[in-house]
């Protein structure tokens, strides 16, 4: 599901609960006042960790498809 312009991310699960006989009422909500790419630092750290992990396995951006598959097979055999 996609977020609307309000910055809220819809959750499909509360819609299912009334169908199962549960009474659903929000008791608390949070609004994000600032706008922008606030998850960028987290994404950058995650990307760096992923690339570093792959490099430690011998997988780099300059590998051909065959070299990539060979590196992954080598990793599986460890």
Biopython code that builds the backbone (N, CA, C, O; Angstrom):
import numpy as np
from Bio.PDB.StructureBuilder import StructureBuilder

atoms = [
    (1, "UNK", "N", (0.841, -1.181, 0.000)),
    (1, "UNK", "CA", (0.000, 0.000, 0.000)),
    (1, "UNK", "C", (0.880, 1.237, 0.000)),
    (1, "UNK", "O", (1.980, 1.229, 0.553)),
    (2, "UNK", "N", (0.410, 2.257, -0.598)),
    (2, "UNK", "CA", (1.166, 3.501, -0.672)),
    (2, "UNK", "C", (0.607, 4.508, 0.315)),
    (2, "UNK", "O", (-0.588, 4.532, 0.608)),
    (3, "UNK", "N", (1.517, 5.346, 0.821)),
    (3, "UNK", "CA", (1.095, 6.413, 1.738)),
    (3, "UNK", "C", (0.422, 7.524, 0.939)),
    (3, "UNK", "O", (0.785, 7.781, -0.209)),
    (4, "UNK", "N", (-0.543, 8.167, 1.543)),
    (4, "UNK", "CA", (-1.137, 9.324, 0.870)),
    (4, "UNK", "C", (-0.296, 10.560, 1.199)),
    (4, "UNK", "O", (0.728, 10.436, 1.870)),
    (5, "UNK", "N", (-0.690, 11.707, 0.759)),
    (5, "UNK", "CA", (0.103, 12.925, 0.937)),
    (5, "UNK", "C", (0.204, 13.372, 2.391)),
    (5, "UNK", "O", (1.036, 14.224, 2.699)),
    (6, "UNK", "N", (-0.592, 12.843, 3.277)),
    (6, "UNK", "CA", (-0.558, 13.260, 4.674)),
    (6, "UNK", "C", (0.667, 12.724, 5.405)),
    (6, "UNK", "O", (0.963, 13.182, 6.508)),
    (7, "UNK", "N", (1.379, 11.777, 4.827)),
    (7, "UNK", "CA", (2.541, 11.195, 5.482)),
    (7, "UNK", "C", (2.186, 9.983, 6.319)),
    (7, "UNK", "O", (3.057, 9.412, 6.976)),
    (8, "UNK", "N", (0.917, 9.576, 6.310)),
    (8, "UNK", "CA", (0.498, 8.409, 7.059)),
    (8, "UNK", "C", (0.573, 7.176, 6.169)),
    (8, "UNK", "O", (0.226, 7.228, 4.989)),
    (9, "UNK", "N", (1.019, 6.088, 6.732)),
    (9, "UNK", "CA", (1.107, 4.846, 5.977)),
    (9, "UNK", "C", (-0.091, 3.981, 6.350)),
    (9, "UNK", "O", (-0.259, 3.638, 7.521)),
    (10, "UNK", "N", (-0.916, 3.625, 5.388)),
    (10, "UNK", "CA", (-2.106, 2.832, 5.705)),
    (10, "UNK", "C", (-1.726, 1.406, 6.095)),
    (10, "UNK", "O", (-0.749, 0.853, 5.590)),
    (11, "UNK", "N", (-2.496, 0.828, 6.983)),
    (11, "UNK", "CA", (-2.284, -0.538, 7.435)),
    (11, "UNK", "C", (-3.537, -1.331, 7.084)),
    (11, "UNK", "O", (-4.622, -0.991, 7.555)),
    (12, "UNK", "N", (-3.419, -2.378, 6.272)),
    (12, "UNK", "CA", (-4.613, -3.113, 5.860)),
    (12, "UNK", "C", (-5.234, -3.949, 6.975)),
    (12, "UNK", "O", (-6.413, -4.296, 6.903)),
    (13, "UNK", "N", (-4.466, -4.272, 7.990)),
    (13, "UNK", "CA", (-4.956, -5.175, 9.025)),
    (13, "UNK", "C", (-6.135, -4.620, 9.835)),
    (13, "UNK", "O", (-7.059, -5.383, 10.117)),
    (14, "UNK", "N", (-6.160, -3.340, 10.226)),
    (14, "UNK", "CA", (-7.334, -2.867, 10.979)),
    (14, "UNK", "C", (-8.645, -3.004, 10.217)),
    (14, "UNK", "O", (-9.703, -3.155, 10.830)),
    (15, "UNK", "N", (-8.590, -2.955, 8.897)),
    (15, "UNK", "CA", (-9.822, -3.128, 8.121)),
    (15, "UNK", "C", (-10.350, -4.548, 8.243)),
    (15, "UNK", "O", (-11.555, -4.767, 8.120)),
    (16, "UNK", "N", (-9.481, -5.507, 8.479)),
    (16, "UNK", "CA", (-9.908, -6.897, 8.578)),
    (16, "UNK", "C", (-10.502, -7.216, 9.946)),
    (16, "UNK", "O", (-11.324, -8.124, 10.063)),
    (17, "UNK", "N", (-10.106, -6.498, 10.958)),
    (17, "UNK", "CA", (-10.559, -6.816, 12.311)),
    (17, "UNK", "C", (-12.066, -6.676, 12.493)),
    (17, "UNK", "O", (-12.661, -7.549, 13.125)),
    (18, "UNK", "N", (-12.730, -5.623, 11.976)),
    (18, "UNK", "CA", (-14.197, -5.579, 12.115)),
    (18, "UNK", "C", (-14.883, -6.767, 11.443)),
    (18, "UNK", "O", (-15.924, -7.235, 11.904)),
    (19, "UNK", "N", (-14.289, -7.250, 10.347)),
    (19, "UNK", "CA", (-14.870, -8.414, 9.678)),
    (19, "UNK", "C", (-14.810, -9.647, 10.569)),
    (19, "UNK", "O", (-15.612, -10.569, 10.427)),
    (20, "UNK", "N", (-13.840, -9.653, 11.500)),
    (20, "UNK", "CA", (-13.701, -10.785, 12.418)),
    (20, "UNK", "C", (-14.431, -10.544, 13.736)),
    (20, "UNK", "O", (-14.335, -11.354, 14.658)),
    (21, "UNK", "N", (-15.173, -9.415, 13.830)),
    (21, "UNK", "CA", (-15.959, -9.136, 15.011)),
    (21, "UNK", "C", (-15.257, -8.309, 16.078)),
    (21, "UNK", "O", (-15.738, -8.242, 17.210)),
    (22, "UNK", "N", (-14.138, -7.679, 15.752)),
    (22, "UNK", "CA", (-13.416, -6.861, 16.717)),
    (22, "UNK", "C", (-13.754, -5.384, 16.517)),
    (22, "UNK", "O", (-13.878, -4.918, 15.384)),
    (23, "UNK", "N", (-13.902, -4.657, 17.616)),
    (23, "UNK", "CA", (-14.176, -3.226, 17.566)),
    (23, "UNK", "C", (-12.843, -2.477, 17.498)),
    (23, "UNK", "O", (-12.020, -2.599, 18.406)),
    (24, "UNK", "N", (-12.626, -1.713, 16.442)),
    (24, "UNK", "CA", (-11.337, -1.062, 16.219)),
    (24, "UNK", "C", (-11.483, 0.446, 16.356)),
    (24, "UNK", "O", (-12.269, 1.067, 15.641)),
    (25, "UNK", "N", (-10.718, 1.040, 17.285)),
    (25, "UNK", "CA", (-10.675, 2.482, 17.457)),
    (25, "UNK", "C", (-9.241, 2.891, 17.753)),
    (25, "UNK", "O", (-8.623, 2.335, 18.661)),
    (26, "UNK", "N", (-8.693, 3.854, 17.007)),
    (26, "UNK", "CA", (-7.335, 4.311, 17.317)),
    (26, "UNK", "C", (-7.304, 4.996, 18.677)),
    (26, "UNK", "O", (-8.215, 5.750, 19.021)),
    (27, "UNK", "N", (-6.249, 4.730, 19.449)),
    (27, "UNK", "CA", (-6.107, 5.370, 20.759)),
    (27, "UNK", "C", (-4.934, 6.341, 20.778)),
    (27, "UNK", "O", (-4.811, 7.155, 21.693)),
    (28, "UNK", "N", (-4.072, 6.256, 19.766)),
    (28, "UNK", "CA", (-2.898, 7.122, 19.748)),
    (28, "UNK", "C", (-2.407, 7.236, 18.311)),
    (28, "UNK", "O", (-2.503, 6.283, 17.538)),
    (29, "UNK", "N", (-1.879, 8.413, 17.955)),
    (29, "UNK", "CA", (-1.335, 8.616, 16.615)),
    (29, "UNK", "C", (-0.156, 9.570, 16.698)),
    (29, "UNK", "O", (-0.073, 10.393, 17.610)),
    (30, "UNK", "N", (0.743, 9.455, 15.750)),
    (30, "UNK", "CA", (1.911, 10.327, 15.688)),
    (30, "UNK", "C", (1.966, 10.984, 14.318)),
    (30, "UNK", "O", (1.764, 10.326, 13.298)),
    (31, "UNK", "N", (2.238, 12.266, 14.299)),
    (31, "UNK", "CA", (2.397, 12.998, 13.055)),
    (31, "UNK", "C", (3.841, 13.442, 12.924)),
    (31, "UNK", "O", (4.456, 13.897, 13.889)),
    (32, "UNK", "N", (4.366, 13.308, 11.735)),
    (32, "UNK", "CA", (5.733, 13.725, 11.466)),
    (32, "UNK", "C", (5.681, 15.164, 10.969)),
    (32, "UNK", "O", (5.134, 15.432, 9.899)),
    (33, "UNK", "N", (6.243, 16.085, 11.732)),
    (33, "UNK", "CA", (6.206, 17.503, 11.375)),
    (33, "UNK", "C", (7.205, 17.831, 10.267)),
    (33, "UNK", "O", (6.889, 18.598, 9.358)),
    (34, "UNK", "N", (8.391, 17.262, 10.334)),
    (34, "UNK", "CA", (9.392, 17.567, 9.321)),
    (34, "UNK", "C", (9.122, 16.729, 8.073)),
    (34, "UNK", "O", (8.526, 15.654, 8.142)),
    (35, "UNK", "N", (9.563, 17.237, 6.959)),
    (35, "UNK", "CA", (9.394, 16.518, 5.710)),
    (35, "UNK", "C", (10.771, 16.247, 5.136)),
    (35, "UNK", "O", (11.771, 16.802, 5.592)),
    (36, "UNK", "N", (10.809, 15.408, 4.154)),
    (36, "UNK", "CA", (12.077, 15.119, 3.513)),
    (36, "UNK", "C", (12.454, 13.660, 3.681)),
    (36, "UNK", "O", (11.678, 12.843, 4.176)),
    (37, "UNK", "N", (13.647, 13.366, 3.263)),
    (37, "UNK", "CA", (14.146, 11.987, 3.273)),
    (37, "UNK", "C", (14.796, 11.682, 4.616)),
    (37, "UNK", "O", (16.020, 11.585, 4.709)),
    (38, "UNK", "N", (13.983, 11.532, 5.650)),
    (38, "UNK", "CA", (14.523, 11.348, 6.991)),
    (38, "UNK", "C", (15.112, 9.953, 7.205)),
    (38, "UNK", "O", (15.818, 9.739, 8.191)),
    (39, "UNK", "N", (14.844, 9.007, 6.320)),
    (39, "UNK", "CA", (15.429, 7.671, 6.442)),
    (39, "UNK", "C", (16.713, 7.511, 5.635)),
    (39, "UNK", "O", (17.300, 6.429, 5.634)),
    (40, "UNK", "N", (17.159, 8.552, 4.955)),
    (40, "UNK", "CA", (18.369, 8.455, 4.143)),
    (40, "UNK", "C", (19.594, 8.001, 4.930)),
    (40, "UNK", "O", (20.310, 7.124, 4.446)),
    (41, "UNK", "N", (19.881, 8.546, 6.120)),
    (41, "UNK", "CA", (21.059, 8.069, 6.859)),
    (41, "UNK", "C", (20.969, 6.576, 7.185)),
    (41, "UNK", "O", (21.970, 5.865, 7.094)),
    (42, "UNK", "N", (19.794, 6.101, 7.561)),
    (42, "UNK", "CA", (19.608, 4.682, 7.850)),
    (42, "UNK", "C", (19.825, 3.860, 6.576)),
    (42, "UNK", "O", (20.494, 2.827, 6.611)),
    (43, "UNK", "N", (19.269, 4.312, 5.466)),
    (43, "UNK", "CA", (19.419, 3.597, 4.203)),
    (43, "UNK", "C", (20.878, 3.549, 3.779)),
    (43, "UNK", "O", (21.350, 2.515, 3.306)),
    (44, "UNK", "N", (21.602, 4.656, 3.943)),
    (44, "UNK", "CA", (23.019, 4.694, 3.572)),
    (44, "UNK", "C", (23.833, 3.704, 4.397)),
    (44, "UNK", "O", (24.698, 3.016, 3.856)),
    (45, "UNK", "N", (23.568, 3.621, 5.701)),
    (45, "UNK", "CA", (24.296, 2.663, 6.552)),
    (45, "UNK", "C", (23.975, 1.229, 6.141)),
    (45, "UNK", "O", (24.866, 0.381, 6.090)),
    (46, "UNK", "N", (22.716, 0.961, 5.850)),
    (46, "UNK", "CA", (22.305, -0.379, 5.435)),
    (46, "UNK", "C", (22.951, -0.759, 4.103)),
    (46, "UNK", "O", (23.432, -1.880, 3.937)),
    (47, "UNK", "N", (22.960, 0.171, 3.164)),
    (47, "UNK", "CA", (23.569, -0.086, 1.860)),
    (47, "UNK", "C", (25.064, -0.345, 1.990)),
    (47, "UNK", "O", (25.595, -1.263, 1.365)),
    (48, "UNK", "N", (25.746, 0.465, 2.805)),
    (48, "UNK", "CA", (27.184, 0.284, 3.012)),
    (48, "UNK", "C", (27.471, -1.078, 3.632)),
    (48, "UNK", "O", (28.398, -1.768, 3.209)),
    (49, "UNK", "N", (26.685, -1.467, 4.627)),
    (49, "UNK", "CA", (26.881, -2.775, 5.269)),
    (49, "UNK", "C", (26.647, -3.907, 4.271)),
    (49, "UNK", "O", (27.384, -4.894, 4.279)),
    (50, "UNK", "N", (25.647, -3.782, 3.425)),
    (50, "UNK", "CA", (25.342, -4.807, 2.429)),
    (50, "UNK", "C", (26.481, -4.934, 1.412)),
    (50, "UNK", "O", (26.918, -6.040, 1.093)),
    (51, "UNK", "N", (26.954, -3.796, 0.910)),
    (51, "UNK", "CA", (28.040, -3.809, -0.073)),
    (51, "UNK", "C", (29.320, -4.367, 0.556)),
    (51, "UNK", "O", (30.031, -5.145, -0.081)),
    (52, "UNK", "N", (29.619, -3.977, 1.798)),
    (52, "UNK", "CA", (30.812, -4.486, 2.483)),
    (52, "UNK", "C", (30.724, -5.996, 2.704)),
    (52, "UNK", "O", (31.718, -6.707, 2.560)),
    (53, "UNK", "N", (29.536, -6.482, 3.052)),
    (53, "UNK", "CA", (29.348, -7.918, 3.261)),
    (53, "UNK", "C", (29.543, -8.681, 1.958)),
    (53, "UNK", "O", (30.209, -9.716, 1.933)),
    (54, "UNK", "N", (28.966, -8.173, 0.885)),
    (54, "UNK", "CA", (29.152, -8.830, -0.416)),
    (54, "UNK", "C", (30.607, -8.794, -0.855)),
    (54, "UNK", "O", (31.103, -9.768, -1.422)),
    (55, "UNK", "N", (31.302, -7.682, -0.603)),
    (55, "UNK", "CA", (32.714, -7.586, -0.973)),
    (55, "UNK", "C", (33.538, -8.602, -0.191)),
    (55, "UNK", "O", (34.477, -9.183, -0.734)),
    (56, "UNK", "N", (33.200, -8.823, 1.072)),
    (56, "UNK", "CA", (33.908, -9.824, 1.877)),
    (56, "UNK", "C", (33.689, -11.228, 1.320)),
    (56, "UNK", "O", (34.524, -12.111, 1.518)),
    (57, "UNK", "N", (32.584, -11.437, 0.631)),
    (57, "UNK", "CA", (32.297, -12.730, 0.003)),
    (57, "UNK", "C", (32.901, -12.831, -1.390)),
    (57, "UNK", "O", (32.798, -13.871, -2.040)),
    (58, "UNK", "N", (33.526, -11.759, -1.849)),
    (58, "UNK", "CA", (34.125, -11.760, -3.173)),
    (58, "UNK", "C", (33.203, -11.273, -4.269)),
    (58, "UNK", "O", (33.495, -11.446, -5.452)),
    (59, "UNK", "N", (32.093, -10.665, -3.887)),
    (59, "UNK", "CA", (31.130, -10.158, -4.866)),
    (59, "UNK", "C", (31.264, -8.646, -4.937)),
    (59, "UNK", "O", (30.983, -7.945, -3.965)),
    (60, "UNK", "N", (31.691, -8.150, -6.082)),
    (60, "UNK", "CA", (31.849, -6.714, -6.289)),
    (60, "UNK", "C", (31.037, -6.279, -7.505)),
    (60, "UNK", "O", (30.542, -7.112, -8.265)),
    (61, "UNK", "N", (30.909, -4.981, -7.678)),
    (61, "UNK", "CA", (30.069, -4.435, -8.750)),
    (61, "UNK", "C", (30.627, -4.738, -10.140)),
    (61, "UNK", "O", (29.876, -4.727, -11.115)),
    (62, "UNK", "N", (31.915, -5.005, -10.249)),
    (62, "UNK", "CA", (32.517, -5.205, -11.569)),
    (62, "UNK", "C", (32.499, -6.661, -12.034)),
    (62, "UNK", "O", (33.092, -6.974, -13.066)),
    (63, "UNK", "N", (31.841, -7.551, -11.309)),
    (63, "UNK", "CA", (31.789, -8.965, -11.699)),
    (63, "UNK", "C", (30.844, -9.176, -12.878)),
    (63, "UNK", "O", (29.826, -8.500, -13.022)),
    (64, "UNK", "N", (31.219, -10.133, -13.706)),
    (64, "UNK", "CA", (30.294, -10.563, -14.751)),
    (64, "UNK", "C", (29.257, -11.479, -14.111)),
    (64, "UNK", "O", (29.403, -11.873, -12.954)),
    (65, "UNK", "N", (28.228, -11.812, -14.850)),
    (65, "UNK", "CA", (27.198, -12.703, -14.313)),
    (65, "UNK", "C", (27.788, -14.059, -13.910)),
    (65, "UNK", "O", (27.454, -14.606, -12.859)),
    (66, "UNK", "N", (28.665, -14.586, -14.757)),
    (66, "UNK", "CA", (29.275, -15.885, -14.464)),
    (66, "UNK", "C", (30.151, -15.806, -13.215)),
    (66, "UNK", "O", (30.131, -16.715, -12.386)),
    (67, "UNK", "N", (30.918, -14.727, -13.077)),
    (67, "UNK", "CA", (31.764, -14.560, -11.893)),
    (67, "UNK", "C", (30.926, -14.405, -10.631)),
    (67, "UNK", "O", (31.299, -14.904, -9.569)),
    (68, "UNK", "N", (29.796, -13.716, -10.746)),
    (68, "UNK", "CA", (28.902, -13.563, -9.614)),
    (68, "UNK", "C", (28.385, -14.916, -9.151)),
    (68, "UNK", "O", (28.391, -15.209, -7.956)),
    (69, "UNK", "N", (27.937, -15.746, -10.095)),
    (69, "UNK", "CA", (27.420, -17.064, -9.749)),
    (69, "UNK", "C", (28.507, -17.945, -9.140)),
    (69, "UNK", "O", (28.238, -18.721, -8.222)),
    (70, "UNK", "N", (29.729, -17.828, -9.646)),
    (70, "UNK", "CA", (30.845, -18.586, -9.084)),
    (70, "UNK", "C", (31.122, -18.154, -7.648)),
    (70, "UNK", "O", (31.342, -18.998, -6.779)),
    (71, "UNK", "N", (31.111, -16.849, -7.393)),
    (71, "UNK", "CA", (31.341, -16.336, -6.036)),
    (71, "UNK", "C", (30.246, -16.804, -5.083)),
    (71, "UNK", "O", (30.532, -17.151, -3.937)),
    (72, "UNK", "N", (28.996, -16.819, -5.542)),
    (72, "UNK", "CA", (27.905, -17.257, -4.686)),
    (72, "UNK", "C", (27.986, -18.764, -4.422)),
    (72, "UNK", "O", (27.681, -19.212, -3.317)),
    (73, "UNK", "N", (28.391, -19.543, -5.416)),
    (73, "UNK", "CA", (28.576, -20.987, -5.205)),
    (73, "UNK", "C", (29.697, -21.240, -4.198)),
    (73, "UNK", "O", (29.601, -22.133, -3.357)),
    (74, "UNK", "N", (30.756, -20.445, -4.296)),
    (74, "UNK", "CA", (31.877, -20.578, -3.349)),
    (74, "UNK", "C", (31.391, -20.271, -1.935)),
    (74, "UNK", "O", (31.778, -20.949, -0.982)),
    (75, "UNK", "N", (30.555, -19.263, -1.799)),
    (75, "UNK", "CA", (30.004, -18.905, -0.491)),
    (75, "UNK", "C", (29.135, -20.031, 0.070)),
    (75, "UNK", "O", (29.206, -20.334, 1.262)),
    (76, "UNK", "N", (28.314, -20.653, -0.785)),
    (76, "UNK", "CA", (27.452, -21.737, -0.334)),
    (76, "UNK", "C", (28.260, -22.947, 0.145)),
    (76, "UNK", "O", (27.835, -23.667, 1.049)),
    (77, "UNK", "N", (29.411, -23.160, -0.463)),
    (77, "UNK", "CA", (30.216, -24.343, -0.129)),
    (77, "UNK", "C", (31.023, -24.156, 1.160)),
    (77, "UNK", "O", (31.624, -25.114, 1.647)),
    (78, "UNK", "N", (31.047, -22.965, 1.712)),
    (78, "UNK", "CA", (31.808, -22.732, 2.956)),
    (78, "UNK", "C", (31.171, -23.390, 4.123)),
    (78, "UNK", "O", (31.679, -23.294, 5.240)),
]
sb = StructureBuilder()
sb.init_structure("model")
sb.init_model(0)
sb.init_chain("A")
sb.init_seg("    ")
for serial, (resi, resn, name, xyz) in enumerate(atoms, 1):
    if name == "N":
        sb.init_residue(resn, " ", resi, " ")
    sb.init_atom(name, np.array(xyz, "f"), 0.0, 1.0, " ", f" {name:<3s}", serial, name[0])
structure = sb.get_structure()
